[in-house]
Amino acid sequence: MVPRTKKELSKLVTETTVDIYEDLTPQLIMLLDQTKHNEKLTEAQKQDEILIHMMGYIKSCTNEIIIDVLAEILGLD
């Protein structure tokens, strides 16, 4: 779907955002679980690792959203 209005673009971005976040969430949950159960890390180190995982998750989601929306608009595979 090539959006023709700002409302259509907003809908495309919102739908893509939901899909991407749902697709990537299981990976984040796995990383967070591994970090929480890593006995080699102190609690402070675990919190630092969790923050890094969250930042990476948001970056990955943002990149995928941009790529998917632009691909949709430009008709790319």
C-alpha positions, 0 to 999 in steps of 0.5 A: 500500500502506497499511502496517499495521505498523512493518515494512511502513512500513520496507519502504515507506520503504526501497523508496521511498528506493532508487527516488528515489535511483536516479531523481535520481542521473543529475542529480547525476552530470551536475552533478558532471561539469560542475563537475569540468570547469569551468575557471573554478573553482579546485580549492577552488571545485570542492570547494565546488560539489560539496559544495553539489550533494551537499547539494542532492541529499540534500535533494531525495531526502529531500523526494521520499521524504517526499512519495511515502511520505505520498502512498502512505499517504494515497492521493493522486495 
